[in-house]
Amino acid sequence: MTTKSRNALISIPIVVVVGALIALAGSQGGSTIGGVSVFAIGVAAAFVIQWLVFIPSFAAQTEKFYDFTGALTYIAITIFLVLASPGVDARGLILAAMVVFWAIRLGSFLFLRVMKHGKDDRFDEIKPDFPRFLNTWTVQGLWVVLTAALAWVAITSDKKVGLDWFTVVGVLVWAVGIAIEIAADIQKSAFKADPANEGRYISTGLWSKSRHPNYFGEITLWVGVAIITLPVLQGWQWAALISPVFVALLLTKGSGVPLLEAKADKKWGGQADYEDYKKNTPVLIPKLK
């Protein structure tokens, strides 16, 4: 067994424990079924769904359903929480609609992209390695939980607060974020679809304002979700504020910006126009001029 495989085996229980801690914290003051926290059931389901789909995916040595499964998990669990929590108020329904819309949009985008290209080369080395591939799916379960935790806490919370300025501001921030993300993805897809742009990097539209405008939109929309949830958080539920922080760290320090920047530097680094683009275009937060 390789070192990477052993590290994956160590990672899996750690990831599950982190998920269990989030389940415990988010369950305080929330709906229950037969004495069991609805929120905790949702967290557990997030992992179980990944593991169930991992089995045939490993057997077929395919990653084609990875992103689709992640999106489906958001949708299925969010709907379950709404149906299983008695008296879900307008705030909870708004949050549920936001999560479901985002998941449908992003999931379909990523699924169509991997189907078009036939594979996701990030998985080439990982797929044959059972522990590492399983760990990847397990981490996706935690990604779902950490990202959606705030919305799920608010949906299942027994603390009800009428719609207020937190709701208005949060919805507006979320709308700006999702609009930027969608526009950036559309612009990049159109750019890549043009044969004249083969081997080139995009530096037009929103991509002239930020080198990663889609990630800026993603972070922004989850900040909007967080704003909406603030009035109903109580006790240990405040730990769920890790959601927007997790999204920001994942995209700026983890599997987002660093990987894409390294890939771009390897491909275009040293070219005068690219170096000028990097010098004059912010990594994340768009320039206003």
C-alpha positions as CSV (number, residue, x, y, z in Angstrom):
1,M,0.0,0.0,0.0
2,T,1.3,3.4,-1.0
3,T,1.7,6.3,1.4
4,K,-1.1,8.2,-0.3
5,S,-3.4,5.2,0.2
6,R,-2.5,5.0,3.9
7,N,-3.1,8.7,4.3
8,A,-6.5,8.2,2.6
9,L,-7.4,5.5,5.1
10,I,-6.5,7.8,8.0
11,S,-8.4,10.7,6.4
12,I,-11.8,8.9,6.0
13,P,-12.6,8.5,9.8
14,I,-11.4,12.0,10.5
15,V,-13.7,13.4,7.8
16,V,-16.6,11.4,9.2
17,V,-15.9,12.7,12.8
18,V,-15.9,16.3,11.6
19,G,-19.2,15.6,9.9
20,A,-20.6,14.1,13.2
21,L,-19.5,17.2,15.2
22,I,-21.3,19.4,12.7
23,A,-24.4,17.2,13.1
24,L,-24.2,17.5,16.8
25,A,-23.8,21.3,16.9
26,G,-26.4,21.9,14.2
27,S,-29.0,19.7,15.9
28,Q,-29.4,21.9,18.9
29,G,-32.9,23.5,18.9
30,G,-33.9,21.7,15.8
31,S,-36.7,19.4,14.6
32,T,-36.7,15.7,15.5
33,I,-38.2,12.5,14.2
34,G,-38.7,9.9,16.9
35,G,-36.3,11.8,19.1
36,V,-33.6,11.8,16.4
37,S,-32.5,15.2,15.0
38,V,-33.7,15.8,11.5
39,F,-30.5,17.9,10.8
40,A,-28.3,14.9,12.0
41,I,-30.2,12.6,9.7
42,G,-29.5,14.9,6.8
43,V,-25.8,15.0,7.6
44,A,-25.6,11.2,7.8
45,A,-27.5,10.9,4.5
46,A,-25.0,13.1,2.8
47,F,-22.2,10.6,3.5
48,V,-24.3,7.5,2.8
49,I,-25.4,8.8,-0.6
50,Q,-21.7,9.3,-1.6
51,W,-20.8,5.8,-0.5
52,L,-23.6,4.1,-2.3
53,V,-22.7,5.8,-5.6
54,F,-19.0,5.2,-5.0
55,I,-19.5,1.4,-5.2
56,P,-20.6,1.2,-8.8
57,S,-18.4,4.1,-9.7
58,F,-15.3,2.2,-8.5
59,A,-16.4,-1.0,-10.2
60,A,-16.8,0.8,-13.5
61,Q,-13.8,3.0,-12.9
62,T,-15.7,6.2,-13.7
63,E,-15.9,9.6,-12.1
64,K,-18.7,10.8,-14.4
65,F,-21.3,10.8,-11.7
66,Y,-19.2,12.4,-9.0
67,D,-20.3,16.0,-9.5
68,F,-23.8,15.0,-10.3
69,T,-24.1,13.0,-7.1
70,G,-22.8,16.0,-5.1
71,A,-25.5,18.2,-6.6
72,L,-28.2,15.6,-6.2
73,T,-27.3,15.2,-2.5
74,Y,-27.8,18.9,-1.9
75,I,-31.2,18.7,-3.6
76,A,-32.5,15.5,-2.0
77,I,-31.5,16.4,1.6
78,T,-32.7,20.0,1.4
79,I,-36.1,18.8,0.2
80,F,-36.1,16.1,2.9
81,L,-35.4,18.6,5.6
82,V,-38.3,20.8,4.5
83,L,-40.7,17.9,4.4
84,A,-39.5,16.5,7.7
85,S,-39.4,19.7,9.7
86,P,-42.9,20.8,10.9
87,G,-43.8,24.4,10.4
88,V,-41.0,25.5,8.1
89,D,-41.4,29.2,7.7
90,A,-40.8,31.6,4.8
91,R,-37.2,32.0,5.7
92,G,-36.6,28.3,5.6
93,L,-38.4,28.0,2.3
94,I,-36.4,30.8,0.7
95,L,-33.1,29.2,1.9
96,A,-34.3,25.8,0.5
97,A,-35.1,27.3,-2.8
98,M,-31.7,29.0,-3.0
99,V,-29.8,25.8,-2.3
100,V,-31.9,23.7,-4.7
101,F,-31.6,26.3,-7.5
102,W,-27.8,26.6,-7.0
103,A,-27.4,22.8,-6.9
104,I,-29.4,22.2,-10.1
105,R,-27.5,24.9,-11.9
106,L,-24.0,23.9,-10.9
107,G,-24.7,20.2,-11.0
108,S,-26.0,20.2,-14.5
109,F,-23.2,22.5,-15.6
110,L,-20.5,20.2,-14.2
111,F,-22.2,17.0,-15.3
112,L,-22.5,18.2,-18.9
113,R,-18.9,19.4,-18.9
114,V,-17.5,16.0,-17.8
115,M,-19.8,14.2,-20.3
116,K,-18.6,16.5,-23.1
117,H,-14.9,15.9,-22.3
118,G,-15.5,12.2,-21.4
119,K,-13.6,12.3,-18.2
120,D,-12.2,14.5,-15.4
121,D,-8.4,14.2,-15.5
122,R,-8.2,15.0,-11.7
123,F,-9.3,11.4,-11.1
124,D,-6.9,9.6,-13.5
125,E,-4.5,8.6,-10.7
126,I,-7.1,8.3,-8.0
127,K,-9.7,6.0,-9.5
128,P,-7.7,2.7,-9.4
129,D,-6.8,3.2,-5.8
130,F,-9.7,2.1,-3.6
131,P,-8.8,4.0,-0.4
132,R,-8.1,7.2,-2.3
133,F,-11.1,7.1,-4.5
134,L,-13.3,6.3,-1.4
135,N,-11.8,9.1,0.4
136,T,-12.6,11.5,-2.4
137,W,-16.3,10.5,-2.2
138,T,-16.2,10.8,1.6
139,V,-14.7,14.3,1.4
140,Q,-17.5,15.2,-1.0
141,G,-20.0,14.2,1.7
142,L,-18.3,16.6,4.1
143,W,-18.2,19.3,1.4
144,V,-21.9,19.1,1.0
145,V,-22.4,19.2,4.8
146,L,-20.1,22.1,5.5
147,T,-21.4,24.1,2.6
148,A,-25.1,23.7,3.3
149,A,-24.9,23.5,7.1
150,L,-26.2,27.1,7.7
151,A,-29.2,26.7,5.4
152,W,-30.0,23.3,6.8
153,V,-29.8,24.6,10.4
154,A,-32.2,27.5,9.6
155,I,-34.6,25.2,7.8
156,T,-34.8,22.7,10.8
157,S,-34.5,25.3,13.6
158,D,-37.5,25.6,16.0
159,K,-36.7,29.3,16.3
160,K,-38.9,31.2,13.9
161,V,-38.3,34.8,13.0
162,G,-40.4,36.7,10.5
163,L,-38.9,38.0,7.3
164,D,-36.7,41.1,8.0
165,W,-33.8,43.2,6.6
166,F,-31.5,40.2,7.1
167,T,-33.6,38.3,4.6
168,V,-33.7,41.2,2.1
169,V,-30.0,41.9,2.2
170,G,-29.1,38.2,2.1
171,V,-31.3,37.6,-0.9
172,L,-29.8,40.5,-2.7
173,V,-26.2,39.4,-2.0
174,W,-27.1,35.8,-3.0
175,A,-28.7,37.1,-6.3
176,V,-25.6,39.1,-7.1
177,G,-23.3,36.1,-6.4
178,I,-25.3,33.6,-8.4
179,A,-25.6,36.0,-11.3
180,I,-21.9,36.6,-11.4
181,E,-21.2,32.8,-11.2
182,I,-23.6,32.0,-14.0
183,A,-22.5,34.8,-16.3
184,A,-18.8,33.9,-15.8
185,D,-19.5,30.2,-16.6
186,I,-21.5,31.1,-19.7
187,Q,-18.7,33.5,-20.9
188,K,-16.0,30.9,-20.4
189,S,-18.0,28.1,-22.1
190,A,-18.7,30.4,-25.1
191,F,-15.0,31.3,-25.3
192,K,-13.9,27.7,-25.3
193,A,-16.5,26.7,-27.9
194,D,-15.0,29.1,-30.4
195,P,-12.2,27.3,-32.4
196,A,-10.4,30.6,-32.8
197,N,-9.7,30.5,-29.1
198,E,-8.0,27.1,-29.1
199,G,-5.0,27.2,-26.7
200,R,-5.8,30.7,-25.4
201,Y,-6.9,32.0,-22.0
202,I,-10.0,34.0,-21.5
203,S,-9.5,37.7,-20.5
204,T,-12.8,39.2,-21.7
205,G,-16.1,40.0,-20.0
206,L,-16.1,39.3,-16.3
207,W,-12.7,37.6,-16.8
208,S,-11.2,41.0,-17.5
209,K,-12.2,42.1,-14.0
210,S,-11.1,39.0,-12.1
211,R,-9.1,35.9,-13.0
212,H,-11.7,33.8,-11.2
213,P,-15.0,35.6,-11.2
214,N,-17.0,32.4,-11.0
215,Y,-15.4,31.7,-7.6
216,F,-16.0,35.2,-6.4
217,G,-19.7,34.7,-7.3
218,E,-19.7,31.3,-5.4
219,I,-18.3,32.8,-2.3
220,T,-20.7,35.8,-2.5
221,L,-23.8,33.7,-2.8
222,W,-23.0,31.7,0.3
223,V,-22.3,34.9,2.2
224,G,-25.9,35.9,1.2
225,V,-27.2,32.6,2.6
226,A,-25.3,33.2,5.9
227,I,-26.8,36.7,6.3
228,I,-30.4,35.3,6.0
229,T,-29.7,32.6,8.7
230,L,-28.3,35.0,11.3
231,P,-31.5,35.8,13.2
232,V,-32.4,32.2,13.9
233,L,-29.0,30.8,15.0
234,Q,-28.8,29.8,18.7
235,G,-26.3,28.0,20.9
236,W,-24.0,25.6,19.2
237,Q,-25.8,26.3,15.9
238,W,-23.4,29.3,15.5
239,A,-20.7,26.8,14.6
240,A,-22.5,26.4,11.3
241,L,-21.1,29.8,10.4
242,I,-18.1,27.7,9.2
243,S,-20.1,27.3,5.9
244,P,-19.1,30.5,4.1
245,V,-15.6,30.4,5.6
246,F,-15.2,26.8,4.4
247,V,-16.3,27.8,0.9
248,A,-13.9,30.7,0.7
249,L,-11.0,28.7,2.0
250,L,-11.7,25.8,-0.3
251,L,-11.8,28.0,-3.3
252,T,-8.9,30.3,-2.5
253,K,-6.5,28.0,-0.6
254,G,-7.6,24.4,-1.6
255,S,-8.9,22.9,-4.8
256,G,-9.9,26.1,-6.6
257,V,-7.6,29.1,-7.3
258,P,-4.2,27.5,-6.5
259,L,-4.7,24.5,-8.9
260,L,-6.0,26.6,-11.7
261,E,-3.3,29.3,-11.3
262,A,-0.6,26.6,-11.3
263,K,-2.2,25.0,-14.4
264,A,-2.4,28.4,-16.2
265,D,1.2,29.4,-15.2
266,K,2.4,26.1,-16.6
267,K,0.6,26.7,-19.9
268,W,1.0,30.4,-20.5
269,G,3.7,31.5,-18.0
270,G,6.3,33.7,-19.5
271,Q,4.1,35.0,-22.3
272,A,4.1,38.8,-22.2
273,D,0.4,39.1,-22.7
274,Y,-0.5,36.6,-20.0
275,E,2.0,38.1,-17.5
276,D,0.4,41.5,-18.2
277,Y,-3.0,40.0,-17.6
278,K,-2.0,38.6,-14.3
279,K,-0.3,41.8,-13.3
280,N,-3.4,44.0,-14.0
281,T,-6.2,41.6,-13.1
282,P,-7.1,40.7,-9.5
283,V,-7.1,37.0,-8.6
284,L,-10.6,37.0,-7.1
285,I,-12.3,40.3,-6.1
286,P,-13.2,42.0,-9.4
287,K,-11.7,45.4,-10.1
288,L,-14.4,48.1,-10.6
289,K,-12.7,50.1,-13.3
